[in-house]
Amino acid sequence: MLQARVFQNSKDALSGAPLELPAVHFVCGHSFNLRSLGENEKECPLCAPQFRSILDIKRAMRTGATEQDKFFAQLKSSPNGFSVIAEFFGRGLLDAASISTARPAV
């Protein structure tokens, strides 16, 4: 369930200047004067770099998750198969969305 948020910031998070209308409030809790944001009004300039790095890590993990041959080779050669499965599960290899449900041709 979504909960309402009350924004009570009185200062621009970048400049420290008092907030003036129009002000932009982001879900992260940062508030800015519209003129402080310039062209970047779709994402919080303070939180965006961290968010982008998380997306890059997630993208890299998904790319690595498609390496099924590597998974089976590591699983076969590892004395501890559970750790290999856990590692690839963490990368998304065993995600329900990435597993094909198509039936093989008969």
C-alpha positions in Angstrom: 0.0 0.0 0.0 1.3 3.5 -0.9 1.5 6.0 1.9 1.2 9.7 1.5 4.4 11.7 2.2 4.4 15.2 3.7 7.1 17.5 2.3 8.1 20.2 4.8 11.5 21.2 3.4 12.0 24.9 3.5 15.4 25.0 1.7 16.7 24.0 -1.7 18.8 20.9 -1.2 21.5 22.1 -3.6 21.9 25.8 -2.8 20.4 26.1 0.6 18.3 29.0 -0.6 14.7 29.2 0.7 12.2 27.2 -1.5 10.2 29.3 -3.8 7.3 28.3 -6.1 7.6 26.4 -8.3 9.4 23.9 -6.1 10.1 20.3 -7.0 9.9 17.6 -4.4 11.3 14.1 -5.0 10.2 10.9 -3.3 13.7 10.6 -1.8 12.8 13.6 0.3 15.0 16.2 -1.4 13.4 19.5 -2.6 14.7 22.0 -5.1 13.7 25.3 -6.6 12.8 24.6 -10.2 15.5 27.0 -11.5 18.1 25.0 -9.5 17.4 21.9 -11.5 17.6 23.3 -15.0 17.1 20.5 -17.5 17.4 17.7 -14.9 13.9 17.8 -13.4 13.1 14.1 -13.8 15.5 12.8 -11.2 17.0 14.0 -8.0 20.5 15.3 -8.8 21.8 14.2 -5.3 20.4 10.7 -5.5 20.8 10.0 -9.3 24.5 9.0 -9.3 24.0 6.4 -6.6 20.8 5.1 -8.4 22.7 4.9 -11.7 25.5 2.9 -10.2 23.0 0.5 -8.7 21.3 0.1 -12.1 24.7 -0.5 -13.8 25.5 -3.2 -11.2 22.2 -4.8 -11.8 22.6 -4.7 -15.6 26.1 -6.3 -15.3 24.7 -9.0 -13.1 21.9 -9.8 -15.6 24.4 -9.9 -18.4 26.5 -12.4 -16.5 23.4 -14.4 -15.6 22.9 -15.4 -19.2 26.2 -17.3 -19.2 24.6 -20.7 -18.7 27.5 -22.7 -20.0 29.8 -21.0 -17.4 27.2 -21.9 -14.7 27.1 -25.6 -15.6 30.9 -25.8 -15.9 31.4 -24.2 -12.5 28.7 -26.4 -11.0 30.4 -29.6 -12.4 33.9 -28.7 -11.2 33.0 -27.2 -7.8 33.3 -29.3 -4.6 30.5 -27.1 -3.2 27.7 -26.9 -5.8 25.5 -25.0 -3.4 27.8 -22.0 -3.4 27.8 -21.9 -7.2 24.0 -22.1 -7.3 23.7 -19.4 -4.7 26.1 -17.1 -6.6 24.3 -17.5 -9.9 20.9 -17.2 -8.2 22.1 -13.9 -6.7 23.0 -12.7 -10.2 19.5 -13.6 -11.5 20.4 -16.7 -13.5 17.6 -18.7 -11.8 15.1 -15.9 -11.9 11.6 -17.1 -12.9 11.5 -14.4 -15.6 14.7 -15.6 -17.2 13.8 -19.2 -17.4 12.1 -20.1 -20.7 8.9 -22.0 -20.4 8.8 -22.9 -24.0 8.4 -26.6 -24.7 11.1 -28.3 -26.9 10.0 -29.3 -30.4 9.1 -33.0 -30.7 
